[in-house]
């Protein structure tokens, strides 16, 4: 089983499903363009979850692919798995609470985990680029 490719597929699946959710939501709420800025508005939350995922998932998919090209220490495998889990946690932290206006532990852990584990992946790629 190739965990790296599974994580890439999961990130892409998350992005596509959020895109479908926004498309369905636009029809359901009769809003063809834009959305309310109300942090409790369902379509606003769906759009934010999708757009944030569209900002991070493609770069993470590339980084995961690049680290998959060589054998890795166990900590790299954990970075890949945890950065993927953090993206799902972040999205859950947007979609499930009643409002986005209040701090949310799922969003916080998802964001911080994305940064920490994403930097770990960057470290590996830079080390490889420098011949290490």
PyMOL CGO cylinders between C-alpha atoms (Angstrom):
from pymol import cmd
from pymol.cgo import CYLINDER

trace = [
    CYLINDER, 0.00, 0.00, 0.00, 1.35, 3.42, -0.94, 0.3, 1, 1, 1, 1, 1, 1,
    CYLINDER, 1.35, 3.42, -0.94, 0.34, 5.76, 1.88, 0.3, 1, 1, 1, 1, 1, 1,
    CYLINDER, 0.34, 5.76, 1.88, 1.74, 8.75, 0.04, 0.3, 1, 1, 1, 1, 1, 1,
    CYLINDER, 1.74, 8.75, 0.04, -0.56, 8.24, -2.94, 0.3, 1, 1, 1, 1, 1, 1,
    CYLINDER, -0.56, 8.24, -2.94, -3.53, 7.54, -0.67, 0.3, 1, 1, 1, 1, 1, 1,
    CYLINDER, -3.53, 7.54, -0.67, -2.96, 10.86, 1.11, 0.3, 1, 1, 1, 1, 1, 1,
    CYLINDER, -2.96, 10.86, 1.11, -2.71, 12.66, -2.24, 0.3, 1, 1, 1, 1, 1, 1,
    CYLINDER, -2.71, 12.66, -2.24, -5.98, 11.03, -3.32, 0.3, 1, 1, 1, 1, 1, 1,
    CYLINDER, -5.98, 11.03, -3.32, -7.67, 11.95, -0.02, 0.3, 1, 1, 1, 1, 1, 1,
    CYLINDER, -7.67, 11.95, -0.02, -6.66, 15.60, -0.35, 0.3, 1, 1, 1, 1, 1, 1,
    CYLINDER, -6.66, 15.60, -0.35, -7.94, 15.70, -3.92, 0.3, 1, 1, 1, 1, 1, 1,
    CYLINDER, -7.94, 15.70, -3.92, -11.16, 13.96, -2.86, 0.3, 1, 1, 1, 1, 1, 1,
    CYLINDER, -11.16, 13.96, -2.86, -11.63, 16.57, -0.10, 0.3, 1, 1, 1, 1, 1, 1,
    CYLINDER, -11.63, 16.57, -0.10, -11.15, 19.38, -2.61, 0.3, 1, 1, 1, 1, 1, 1,
    CYLINDER, -11.15, 19.38, -2.61, -13.56, 17.89, -5.17, 0.3, 1, 1, 1, 1, 1, 1,
    CYLINDER, -13.56, 17.89, -5.17, -16.25, 17.07, -2.58, 0.3, 1, 1, 1, 1, 1, 1,
    CYLINDER, -16.25, 17.07, -2.58, -16.11, 20.58, -1.15, 0.3, 1, 1, 1, 1, 1, 1,
    CYLINDER, -16.11, 20.58, -1.15, -16.44, 21.93, -4.70, 0.3, 1, 1, 1, 1, 1, 1,
    CYLINDER, -16.44, 21.93, -4.70, -19.52, 19.77, -5.22, 0.3, 1, 1, 1, 1, 1, 1,
    CYLINDER, -19.52, 19.77, -5.22, -20.89, 20.97, -1.87, 0.3, 1, 1, 1, 1, 1, 1,
    CYLINDER, -20.89, 20.97, -1.87, -20.49, 24.61, -2.91, 0.3, 1, 1, 1, 1, 1, 1,
    CYLINDER, -20.49, 24.61, -2.91, -22.10, 23.95, -6.30, 0.3, 1, 1, 1, 1, 1, 1,
    CYLINDER, -22.10, 23.95, -6.30, -25.07, 22.21, -4.68, 0.3, 1, 1, 1, 1, 1, 1,
    CYLINDER, -25.07, 22.21, -4.68, -25.26, 24.97, -2.07, 0.3, 1, 1, 1, 1, 1, 1,
    CYLINDER, -25.26, 24.97, -2.07, -25.39, 27.68, -4.71, 0.3, 1, 1, 1, 1, 1, 1,
    CYLINDER, -25.39, 27.68, -4.71, -28.41, 25.97, -6.25, 0.3, 1, 1, 1, 1, 1, 1,
    CYLINDER, -28.41, 25.97, -6.25, -30.01, 25.23, -2.89, 0.3, 1, 1, 1, 1, 1, 1,
    CYLINDER, -30.01, 25.23, -2.89, -29.61, 28.80, -1.62, 0.3, 1, 1, 1, 1, 1, 1,
    CYLINDER, -29.61, 28.80, -1.62, -30.24, 30.38, -5.05, 0.3, 1, 1, 1, 1, 1, 1,
    CYLINDER, -30.24, 30.38, -5.05, -26.92, 32.25, -4.93, 0.3, 1, 1, 1, 1, 1, 1,
    CYLINDER, -26.92, 32.25, -4.93, -25.10, 31.98, -8.24, 0.3, 1, 1, 1, 1, 1, 1,
    CYLINDER, -25.10, 31.98, -8.24, -22.21, 34.28, -7.33, 0.3, 1, 1, 1, 1, 1, 1,
    CYLINDER, -22.21, 34.28, -7.33, -20.69, 35.45, -4.08, 0.3, 1, 1, 1, 1, 1, 1,
    CYLINDER, -20.69, 35.45, -4.08, -21.96, 34.64, -0.62, 0.3, 1, 1, 1, 1, 1, 1,
    CYLINDER, -21.96, 34.64, -0.62, -22.92, 36.31, 2.63, 0.3, 1, 1, 1, 1, 1, 1,
    CYLINDER, -22.92, 36.31, 2.63, -20.12, 37.31, 4.97, 0.3, 1, 1, 1, 1, 1, 1,
    CYLINDER, -20.12, 37.31, 4.97, -22.16, 36.15, 7.97, 0.3, 1, 1, 1, 1, 1, 1,
    CYLINDER, -22.16, 36.15, 7.97, -19.95, 33.62, 9.85, 0.3, 1, 1, 1, 1, 1, 1,
    CYLINDER, -19.95, 33.62, 9.85, -23.07, 31.53, 10.59, 0.3, 1, 1, 1, 1, 1, 1,
    CYLINDER, -23.07, 31.53, 10.59, -24.21, 31.38, 6.96, 0.3, 1, 1, 1, 1, 1, 1,
    CYLINDER, -24.21, 31.38, 6.96, -23.98, 27.82, 5.65, 0.3, 1, 1, 1, 1, 1, 1,
    CYLINDER, -23.98, 27.82, 5.65, -22.90, 28.76, 2.13, 0.3, 1, 1, 1, 1, 1, 1,
    CYLINDER, -22.90, 28.76, 2.13, -20.24, 31.10, 3.54, 0.3, 1, 1, 1, 1, 1, 1,
    CYLINDER, -20.24, 31.10, 3.54, -18.80, 28.24, 5.60, 0.3, 1, 1, 1, 1, 1, 1,
    CYLINDER, -18.80, 28.24, 5.60, -18.87, 25.86, 2.61, 0.3, 1, 1, 1, 1, 1, 1,
    CYLINDER, -18.87, 25.86, 2.61, -17.13, 28.42, 0.37, 0.3, 1, 1, 1, 1, 1, 1,
    CYLINDER, -17.13, 28.42, 0.37, -14.48, 29.14, 3.03, 0.3, 1, 1, 1, 1, 1, 1,
    CYLINDER, -14.48, 29.14, 3.03, -13.79, 25.43, 3.55, 0.3, 1, 1, 1, 1, 1, 1,
    CYLINDER, -13.79, 25.43, 3.55, -13.45, 24.91, -0.20, 0.3, 1, 1, 1, 1, 1, 1,
    CYLINDER, -13.45, 24.91, -0.20, -11.31, 27.96, -0.86, 0.3, 1, 1, 1, 1, 1, 1,
    CYLINDER, -11.31, 27.96, -0.86, -8.95, 27.23, 2.03, 0.3, 1, 1, 1, 1, 1, 1,
    CYLINDER, -8.95, 27.23, 2.03, -8.59, 23.65, 0.83, 0.3, 1, 1, 1, 1, 1, 1,
    CYLINDER, -8.59, 23.65, 0.83, -7.93, 24.92, -2.70, 0.3, 1, 1, 1, 1, 1, 1,
    CYLINDER, -7.93, 24.92, -2.70, -5.15, 27.10, -1.27, 0.3, 1, 1, 1, 1, 1, 1,
    CYLINDER, -5.15, 27.10, -1.27, -3.36, 24.33, 0.63, 0.3, 1, 1, 1, 1, 1, 1,
    CYLINDER, -3.36, 24.33, 0.63, -4.21, 20.93, -0.86, 0.3, 1, 1, 1, 1, 1, 1,
    CYLINDER, -4.21, 20.93, -0.86, -2.50, 21.33, -4.26, 0.3, 1, 1, 1, 1, 1, 1,
    CYLINDER, -2.50, 21.33, -4.26, 0.81, 22.43, -2.72, 0.3, 1, 1, 1, 1, 1, 1,
    CYLINDER, 0.81, 22.43, -2.72, 0.62, 19.63, -0.17, 0.3, 1, 1, 1, 1, 1, 1,
    CYLINDER, 0.62, 19.63, -0.17, -0.12, 17.09, -2.90, 0.3, 1, 1, 1, 1, 1, 1,
    CYLINDER, -0.12, 17.09, -2.90, 2.99, 18.19, -4.79, 0.3, 1, 1, 1, 1, 1, 1,
    CYLINDER, 2.99, 18.19, -4.79, 5.14, 18.06, -1.64, 0.3, 1, 1, 1, 1, 1, 1,
    CYLINDER, 5.14, 18.06, -1.64, 3.80, 14.62, -0.74, 0.3, 1, 1, 1, 1, 1, 1,
    CYLINDER, 3.80, 14.62, -0.74, 4.53, 13.37, -4.25, 0.3, 1, 1, 1, 1, 1, 1,
    CYLINDER, 4.53, 13.37, -4.25, 8.06, 14.75, -4.14, 0.3, 1, 1, 1, 1, 1, 1,
    CYLINDER, 8.06, 14.75, -4.14, 8.88, 13.08, -0.83, 0.3, 1, 1, 1, 1, 1, 1,
    CYLINDER, 8.88, 13.08, -0.83, 7.36, 9.83, -2.12, 0.3, 1, 1, 1, 1, 1, 1,
    CYLINDER, 7.36, 9.83, -2.12, 10.03, 9.58, -4.80, 0.3, 1, 1, 1, 1, 1, 1,
    CYLINDER, 10.03, 9.58, -4.80, 12.67, 8.38, -2.32, 0.3, 1, 1, 1, 1, 1, 1,
    CYLINDER, 12.67, 8.38, -2.32, 12.76, 6.14, 0.71, 0.3, 1, 1, 1, 1, 1, 1,
    CYLINDER, 12.76, 6.14, 0.71, 12.10, 8.11, 3.89, 0.3, 1, 1, 1, 1, 1, 1,
    CYLINDER, 12.10, 8.11, 3.89, 12.61, 7.90, 7.62, 0.3, 1, 1, 1, 1, 1, 1,
    CYLINDER, 12.61, 7.90, 7.62, 9.45, 7.08, 9.58, 0.3, 1, 1, 1, 1, 1, 1,
    CYLINDER, 9.45, 7.08, 9.58, 8.95, 10.69, 10.70, 0.3, 1, 1, 1, 1, 1, 1,
    CYLINDER, 8.95, 10.69, 10.70, 8.37, 11.75, 7.06, 0.3, 1, 1, 1, 1, 1, 1,
    CYLINDER, 8.37, 11.75, 7.06, 5.61, 9.15, 6.70, 0.3, 1, 1, 1, 1, 1, 1,
    CYLINDER, 5.61, 9.15, 6.70, 4.03, 10.56, 9.88, 0.3, 1, 1, 1, 1, 1, 1,
    CYLINDER, 4.03, 10.56, 9.88, 4.27, 14.12, 8.53, 0.3, 1, 1, 1, 1, 1, 1,
    CYLINDER, 4.27, 14.12, 8.53, 2.39, 13.05, 5.40, 0.3, 1, 1, 1, 1, 1, 1,
    CYLINDER, 2.39, 13.05, 5.40, -0.34, 11.24, 7.33, 0.3, 1, 1, 1, 1, 1, 1,
    CYLINDER, -0.34, 11.24, 7.33, -0.72, 13.99, 9.91, 0.3, 1, 1, 1, 1, 1, 1,
    CYLINDER, -0.72, 13.99, 9.91, -0.74, 16.89, 7.45, 0.3, 1, 1, 1, 1, 1, 1,
    CYLINDER, -0.74, 16.89, 7.45, -3.52, 15.09, 5.57, 0.3, 1, 1, 1, 1, 1, 1,
    CYLINDER, -3.52, 15.09, 5.57, -5.48, 14.48, 8.78, 0.3, 1, 1, 1, 1, 1, 1,
    CYLINDER, -5.48, 14.48, 8.78, -5.00, 18.12, 9.78, 0.3, 1, 1, 1, 1, 1, 1,
    CYLINDER, -5.00, 18.12, 9.78, -6.55, 19.33, 6.53, 0.3, 1, 1, 1, 1, 1, 1,
    CYLINDER, -6.55, 19.33, 6.53, -9.65, 17.22, 7.23, 0.3, 1, 1, 1, 1, 1, 1,
    CYLINDER, -9.65, 17.22, 7.23, -9.73, 18.43, 10.82, 0.3, 1, 1, 1, 1, 1, 1,
    CYLINDER, -9.73, 18.43, 10.82, -9.50, 22.05, 9.67, 0.3, 1, 1, 1, 1, 1, 1,
    CYLINDER, -9.50, 22.05, 9.67, -12.43, 21.58, 7.29, 0.3, 1, 1, 1, 1, 1, 1,
    CYLINDER, -12.43, 21.58, 7.29, -14.48, 19.91, 10.04, 0.3, 1, 1, 1, 1, 1, 1,
    CYLINDER, -14.48, 19.91, 10.04, -13.70, 22.92, 12.24, 0.3, 1, 1, 1, 1, 1, 1,
    CYLINDER, -13.70, 22.92, 12.24, -15.28, 25.18, 9.63, 0.3, 1, 1, 1, 1, 1, 1,
    CYLINDER, -15.28, 25.18, 9.63, -18.27, 23.06, 8.65, 0.3, 1, 1, 1, 1, 1, 1,
    CYLINDER, -18.27, 23.06, 8.65, -19.56, 21.63, 11.92, 0.3, 1, 1, 1, 1, 1, 1,
    CYLINDER, -19.56, 21.63, 11.92, -19.62, 24.48, 14.47, 0.3, 1, 1, 1, 1, 1, 1,
    CYLINDER, -19.62, 24.48, 14.47, -22.57, 26.85, 14.34, 0.3, 1, 1, 1, 1, 1, 1,
    CYLINDER, -22.57, 26.85, 14.34, -20.38, 29.85, 13.59, 0.3, 1, 1, 1, 1, 1, 1,
    CYLINDER, -20.38, 29.85, 13.59, -16.92, 30.65, 12.30, 0.3, 1, 1, 1, 1, 1, 1,
    CYLINDER, -16.92, 30.65, 12.30, -16.84, 33.80, 14.44, 0.3, 1, 1, 1, 1, 1, 1,
    CYLINDER, -16.84, 33.80, 14.44, -15.61, 31.97, 17.55, 0.3, 1, 1, 1, 1, 1, 1,
    CYLINDER, -15.61, 31.97, 17.55, -12.30, 30.17, 18.04, 0.3, 1, 1, 1, 1, 1, 1,
    CYLINDER, -12.30, 30.17, 18.04, -12.57, 26.48, 17.39, 0.3, 1, 1, 1, 1, 1, 1,
    CYLINDER, -12.57, 26.48, 17.39, -10.11, 23.79, 18.56, 0.3, 1, 1, 1, 1, 1, 1,
    CYLINDER, -10.11, 23.79, 18.56, -10.54, 21.71, 15.38, 0.3, 1, 1, 1, 1, 1, 1,
    CYLINDER, -10.54, 21.71, 15.38, -9.69, 24.68, 13.17, 0.3, 1, 1, 1, 1, 1, 1,
    CYLINDER, -9.69, 24.68, 13.17, -6.79, 25.68, 15.40, 0.3, 1, 1, 1, 1, 1, 1,
    CYLINDER, -6.79, 25.68, 15.40, -5.22, 22.20, 15.55, 0.3, 1, 1, 1, 1, 1, 1,
    CYLINDER, -5.22, 22.20, 15.55, -5.87, 21.69, 11.83, 0.3, 1, 1, 1, 1, 1, 1,
    CYLINDER, -5.87, 21.69, 11.83, -4.18, 24.97, 10.91, 0.3, 1, 1, 1, 1, 1, 1,
    CYLINDER, -4.18, 24.97, 10.91, -1.20, 24.59, 13.24, 0.3, 1, 1, 1, 1, 1, 1,
    CYLINDER, -1.20, 24.59, 13.24, -0.74, 20.97, 12.18, 0.3, 1, 1, 1, 1, 1, 1,
    CYLINDER, -0.74, 20.97, 12.18, -0.79, 21.99, 8.52, 0.3, 1, 1, 1, 1, 1, 1,
    CYLINDER, -0.79, 21.99, 8.52, 1.94, 24.55, 9.17, 0.3, 1, 1, 1, 1, 1, 1,
    CYLINDER, 1.94, 24.55, 9.17, 4.12, 22.29, 11.32, 0.3, 1, 1, 1, 1, 1, 1,
    CYLINDER, 4.12, 22.29, 11.32, 3.88, 19.15, 9.19, 0.3, 1, 1, 1, 1, 1, 1,
    CYLINDER, 3.88, 19.15, 9.19, 3.97, 21.17, 5.97, 0.3, 1, 1, 1, 1, 1, 1,
    CYLINDER, 3.97, 21.17, 5.97, 7.26, 22.74, 7.09, 0.3, 1, 1, 1, 1, 1, 1,
    CYLINDER, 7.26, 22.74, 7.09, 8.51, 19.22, 7.80, 0.3, 1, 1, 1, 1, 1, 1,
    CYLINDER, 8.51, 19.22, 7.80, 7.74, 18.22, 4.21, 0.3, 1, 1, 1, 1, 1, 1,
    CYLINDER, 7.74, 18.22, 4.21, 9.44, 21.38, 2.93, 0.3, 1, 1, 1, 1, 1, 1,
    CYLINDER, 9.44, 21.38, 2.93, 12.51, 20.50, 5.00, 0.3, 1, 1, 1, 1, 1, 1,
    CYLINDER, 12.51, 20.50, 5.00, 12.74, 17.07, 3.38, 0.3, 1, 1, 1, 1, 1, 1,
    CYLINDER, 12.74, 17.07, 3.38, 12.39, 18.46, -0.15, 0.3, 1, 1, 1, 1, 1, 1,
    CYLINDER, 12.39, 18.46, -0.15, 14.98, 21.20, 0.46, 0.3, 1, 1, 1, 1, 1, 1,
    CYLINDER, 14.98, 21.20, 0.46, 17.41, 18.68, 1.95, 0.3, 1, 1, 1, 1, 1, 1,
    CYLINDER, 17.41, 18.68, 1.95, 16.97, 16.45, -1.09, 0.3, 1, 1, 1, 1, 1, 1,
    CYLINDER, 16.97, 16.45, -1.09, 17.45, 19.43, -3.43, 0.3, 1, 1, 1, 1, 1, 1,
    CYLINDER, 17.45, 19.43, -3.43, 20.72, 20.27, -1.67, 0.3, 1, 1, 1, 1, 1, 1,
    CYLINDER, 20.72, 20.27, -1.67, 21.91, 16.71, -2.06, 0.3, 1, 1, 1, 1, 1, 1,
    CYLINDER, 21.91, 16.71, -2.06, 21.30, 15.60, 1.54, 0.3, 1, 1, 1, 1, 1, 1,
]
cmd.load_cgo(trace, "trace")
